[in-house]
Amino acid sequence: MNRLRTSLRDFARDESGVMLAEFLMLFPLLVWGFIALVVYWDVFRTINVTQKAAYSISDLLSRQELVTEDFVAGLQNVLDFLTPGAPQSRMRITSFEFLENAPEGTPTGWGDDEYVLLWSRASGGGGIAPYTEDEIQDLRDFIPLLDNGQSALIVETWVDYVPRFDIGVLNFAPGISDQTFTQFIVTYPRRRRVCLEDTDTCV
């Protein structure tokens, strides 16, 4: 009995291999932490890239005076190029101007002042449709105040993001799911307005 008791006491006091055991317990957590840092960094990188892409396209458009359908459609290729790795990206471009004392018969709903839709185009699919004359009126809360006859451009982008790793651990640690990053950019054109070729809104 004394021999068994002594053996148990010696076993309890033996600390050989403790560092290895602690390392094996903490190693998975260290690996998860490293991967989580990479994934979270990639999320913020993607947000930054999508924002810069939207502003770049908006700035490019603001320097134009007359654009063609091919030019507008080609901007989707620019968005795809500026957001590499995105599963899908969509875009909507809208040109409009503000008109005080709008003539009778125009779809205002805001007294005599309204936004006049010059043109709107959507690309990339995903159920994104161009704005209509009625829908552009609902953007009043998102558009800066304009002077009479002043025009502006809206560039909206939707860029899908899929994390490369699932960093959720047994639903206890926070994970990042698939999501879509959106941008809504309003820009004043360098000239009076940006017109689309073969449309009767810019005369």
PyMOL commands that set and color helices and strands:
alter all, ss='L'
color gray80, all
select helices_A, chain A and resi 2-13+18-62+69-82+133-137+140-142
alter helices_A, ss='H'
color red, helices_A
select strands_A, chain A and resi 66-67+89-99+114-123+151-161+179-187+195-196
alter strands_A, ss='S'
color yellow, strands_A
deselect
rebuild
show_as cartoon
